[in-house]
C-alpha cells in the first residue's frame, strides 16, 4: 500500500470535514447565489469550484499555491451558498478550516498580525487607534490628504478606504465596569448585551439605542466588563488559536452572569457566538439571540403615528444565511405606523463588506457595493435599514459615493427614534454599578 499523501489541508481536515466535502453533489444551485461567481463568472470563484479545489488539494492533486490562495481569499464567506444548498454543505466551516491551513503555510500579513492579532483583541489599542483617527478627521487632515498635491502621502488604497469610515465618536459605549441598566416599569427579566470590539467604539449610539429599547420593554440590561472581541474576523482569516482563546474568554465571562438571554445587535458577532460550540464545550450558544429575534417574540409596544416614510431593508448575510433570521426585522419595520416597507432588489445579496474583506479585497468589495447601490436607488426609499455594523459602514459609504439623499440606520436606531416621542421612553437609561 502507498503512503498517505501529506498536504497542508490534511493537517487540519479531520473525518468530519472530509465527509462535508463529499456531501457536495455538484448541482450548481449555489452558483447564482455566489457574489464573486456572479461578478466574474469563474467556476473556481464559486462555492462548487472552491470545494473542488479543496478536495483536490487535500488529496494532493492540486498545489496549495498562490492561485489556490487567491481563489480562497476572494470568497466573502457570506454563506449564501449554504442557504441554497440542498445537501446542507457547511461551506463557511470548510472555508475557515481551509484558511487555517493557508495561515500555516505563510507568515501573517500586517493586517493579520497587528490589526487582528493585537488591536481588535485589546480595547486599549482600539481606543488609541480610534482617538488618533478622530483627530485625523477633526483636524481636517483627512480632507487635506485626499486632495492634490497632498494625496501622494497616503497610498491610493488607503485613500479609498479612509472615505468609508464614519465619524469616530468621542467615547466608546462601555465604561469598563460591570453596569446594569434598570427596566422601565414592571420588570420582565434580565438580559446581557454583547458590546464587542469595533461596535463598542464606532457605534456607541447603536448600543445606547439598544439599551433604551430593551429597558422600555421591561428588561434589566447587564453590560459585563472586560468583554472581548467575539473572534469572528479571526475565524474568517484562519487564526484558530486566537479564535479559540477569544471564545473561551467570552464564555467564561457570560456564563457567570445571570441572564435569560444574551442579546446581540451585530449580525456577524451573533452568527459567530452561536457557533462557539465548535471551539469550546459550552451552553452559551443556546442563549444568543439577535435583537430583532428577541423583540419579535414580544408584543410590540404601542407607537404614535409618525410621518410617512419609505423604508427598505438590506439583509446582513450573517443574519440571513448565518442565523436564518429574515422575517423578524421586516415584521418589526412593517408594524411602525407611517412606515411603508418597500422591497429592495437583491436584499439577500452581499453588500461587499464581509468583515475585513473591504480591506483585503477592495476591488471586488467596491464592485459588489456598486451593484447594491443600483438597487438602493431603484427602491425610492428615504431610509435604508440594516442590522450589522460592517454593512452599515459599507452601505453609508455607498450612499455618500453616489450622492443619494438617504439615511442609513441600524434597526435599533430607527425603532429608538420612533419610540422616543412616547411618554416615559428613556432619554438615557438608568445605569448603576453591578
Protein Blocks (a to p, Z undefined) as FASTA:
>chain_A
ZZddddfklmmmcfklmmmmmmpgolommmmmpmklmmnopaklcfklmmmmmmmmmnop
accdfklmmmmmmpgolommmmmpmnlpafklmmmmmmmmmmmmpccdfklmmmmmmmmm
pmklmmmmmmmmmmmmmnommmmmmpcfklmmpcfklmmmmmmpccddfbdfbeoiacdd
ddehjafbdcdddebjmlmmmmmmmmmmmmmmmmmnopacdddehiacehlmmmmnopak
lmmmmmmmmmmmmmmpccfbdcdfbfklmmmmmmmmmmpgcfklmmpccfklmmmmpccd
dddddddddddddddfklmmmnopaklmmmmmmmpghiacdddehklpcehlnpmlmmmm
mmlmmmmmmmmmmmmmmnopabdcdfbfklmmmmmmmmmmnopacddddfklmmmmmmmm
pghiafbacdddZZ
